[in-house]
Amino acid sequence: MNGVGRKIVLALAAPVIAVVFSLALSSIVLLISGSDPLAAYWDMIANGGRLETIVDMLNRATPLYLSGLAAAIGFRMNLFNIGVEGQYILAAFAAAVVGANVILPGVFHVALIIIVAMLVGAIWSGLAGWLKVARGINEVISTIMLNFIAITGIIAWLAVEMRDGPLTPNSGTKFIPESGQLPDLNGWVEVFTREISGGRKLSAVLLLAIAAGILFHLFLNRTRLGFDLRASGYNPFAARAGGVPADRMVVLAMVYGGAMAGLVGMVDILSRHHRYDADFTPGLGFAGIAVALLGRNHAVGVAVGAMFFAFMDVSSPILQITGSATREIVTIMQGIILLSAVVAYESVSRYRLREEARAAAAALAEDRTVS
């Protein structure tokens, strides 16, 4: 097999192994739980083809994708930013407060909300980066603590604001005026499909996520700063010897990741609830870590991972309705698939390194024989 063919085989080996292994293991789990794997898979696939389900998937995948990109920026720098959860929640809260208390023309109002969210996320994440380079505090520890501070601080604020009554889904900030709300994309979709039923609305934040993914790719792969960041993550000692300021790269990676994290809550703020309330969507930061790992920290891969997780999330109620499996099975399957992907990619990567080392050794031996 020539070099090109070998590269293609190795590139396809990891996802194929991951899919086969995860399907086999998930089927075993379904059988143990008393469910029919074929029936469960068929219900998921049949439901996934409906227009309304696709809209739900895209609305769910949008914040997952942004969260995955936020985590991926840190991973490319060899940083484990586990603080996306607190960063996007605090950013959404601040953006909702500012957005509800200003009146601006539509475009400027929405832009202000987005800028505030990105700034707050960047500052909160940058704090963890500064603690790492200035005080030597591991980013995992600092981001976990900052998560607690952000989330419990907001809960405390809500409790004080609503001290005259119980904390309910109606508790929260003031509503953002209409000028600060994004219209849905239903009209554009229905031109090419049919009317979207069930009151579902495709969030325009999807377009923001697509733009963020393009900028993510261009920044990391087409700019000098992105190259320095990747080089620092791949080999910090060589990068430092080449004149790359390692501490600056750490802080910048955390700041950029936090700015991206600030966009995660925009589906709720700009398109769904139009404020921060007790019904705000939690858990997207931690899910984004899984999405980034599944997507190998690449813009397109993270998009595939986000769509896959979104498909699993919107499929869980269908399994419950049809009786083919319980909702909890979907969570187990997500964990199995993530584990399978990580193991498969790592196994193929190690095999590739062994092959490259063997080829290098053979070439060196041949040169010695010739000389």
Secondary structure, DSSP 8 states (H G I E B T S, - for coil): --HHHHHHHHHHHHHHHHHHHHHHHHHHHHHHTT--HHHHHHHHHHHHTSHHHHHHHHHHHHHHHHHHHHHHHHHHTT---TTHHHHHHHHHHHHHHHHHT----HHHHHHHHHHHHHHHHHHHHHHHHHHHHHH---HHHHHHHHHHHHHHHHHHHHHHHTTTS---TT-BS----GGGS---SHHHHHHHS----TT----THHHHHHHHHHHHHHHHHHSHHHHHHHHHHH-HHHHHHTT--HHHHHHHHHHHHHHHHTTTTHIIIIIISSS-BTT----HHHHHHHHHHHTTT-HHHHHHHHHHHHHHHHHHHHHHHHTSS-HHHHHHHHHHHHHHHHHHHHHHHHHHHHHHHHHHHHHHHHHHHH-
